[in-house]
Amino acid sequence: MDNNIGFLFANANHALICSGPLWEEMLLYNIREEDQDRLLATFTAISGKAISPTDIINQLSGGQKVILLACLALYSPASRLHFVDLKHSLDADKYAHTLQLLQDSGKQLHFEES
């Protein structure tokens, strides 16, 4: 089976599934160990906040959770990403940066606003 084929549905209104440490969410998204540092660096570059796999993610702000959602989707093995309300809780600059990274990923993207 090709690990690069898959569909991921990401709703920014309910950005995260877990409320504990980040590593739990990374397990759910099937983030490879070799991609974890890049994911964390991407999150920091967009949000301005450094996090680690042991940080409790329910302590992040709404916008930080949306950025994390996008980063998790970006580094997931899914080749098709469907986002709902990606602009939720993001200012214009953070949204533009997030959108550009997603567009540069080469993944098939679909965006929906509710």
C-alpha positions in Angstrom: 0.0 0.0 0.0 1.3 3.5 -0.9 1.5 5.5 2.3 1.2 8.8 0.3 -2.4 8.2 -0.6 -5.1 9.3 1.8 -7.6 11.8 2.7 -7.6 14.1 5.7 -10.5 16.2 6.8 -9.5 19.1 9.1 -12.1 21.3 10.7 -10.6 24.4 12.3 -13.6 24.9 14.5 -12.6 21.7 16.3 -8.9 21.8 15.6 -7.6 19.1 17.9 -8.7 15.7 19.0 -6.5 15.3 22.1 -6.2 17.6 25.1 -3.0 16.1 26.4 0.6 16.1 25.1 1.3 17.0 21.5 2.8 13.5 20.9 -0.7 12.0 21.2 -2.0 14.2 18.4 1.1 13.4 16.3 0.3 9.7 16.7 -3.2 10.2 15.4 -1.9 12.0 12.3 0.7 9.3 11.7 3.5 11.8 11.8 6.8 10.1 11.1 9.5 10.6 13.7 11.8 12.1 11.1 9.2 14.8 10.3 8.5 15.8 13.9 11.3 18.4 14.2 10.2 20.0 10.9 6.6 20.1 12.1 7.6 21.9 15.3 9.9 24.3 13.4 7.0 25.1 11.0 4.6 25.7 13.9 7.2 28.0 15.6 7.8 29.9 12.3 4.1 30.7 11.9 2.9 31.1 15.5 6.1 32.6 17.1 5.7 30.0 19.9 8.1 27.1 20.4 6.5 23.8 21.5 7.7 20.3 22.2 6.0 16.9 21.8 5.4 16.8 25.6 3.6 20.2 25.7 -0.1 20.0 26.6 -1.9 21.2 23.5 -5.2 22.3 25.1 -3.2 25.2 26.6 -2.6 26.7 23.2 -4.7 29.6 22.0 -7.4 29.2 19.3 -5.2 30.5 16.6 -2.3 28.3 17.7 -4.5 25.3 17.6 -5.5 26.1 14.0 -1.8 26.5 13.0 -1.0 23.2 14.7 -3.9 21.6 12.8 -2.5 22.8 9.5 1.0 21.7 10.4 -0.2 18.2 11.4 -2.1 17.9 8.1 0.9 19.2 6.2 3.3 16.6 7.6 0.7 13.7 7.6 1.0 11.1 4.9 -2.3 12.1 3.5 -2.1 13.4 -0.1 -5.5 15.1 -0.1 -6.4 17.7 2.5 -9.9 19.1 3.1 -10.0 22.1 5.4 -13.1 23.7 6.9 -12.8 27.3 8.2 -9.0 27.4 8.1 -9.2 31.2 8.7 -10.8 30.5 12.1 -8.9 32.4 14.8 -6.0 33.4 12.5 -5.0 37.0 11.6 -4.4 37.8 8.0 -0.6 37.3 8.1 -0.7 33.9 9.9 -3.4 32.7 7.5 -1.4 33.8 4.5 1.7 32.1 5.8 -0.2 28.9 6.6 -2.0 28.9 3.2 1.3 29.4 1.3 3.0 26.5 3.1 0.0 24.3 2.3 0.0 25.4 -1.4 3.7 24.7 -1.7 3.3 21.2 -0.3 2.2 19.6 -3.5 -0.8 18.0 -1.8 -4.3 18.2 -3.2 -6.1 20.9 -1.3 -9.8 21.8 -0.8 -11.1 24.7 1.3 -14.6 25.2 2.6 -16.0 28.0 4.7 -19.1 27.2 6.8 
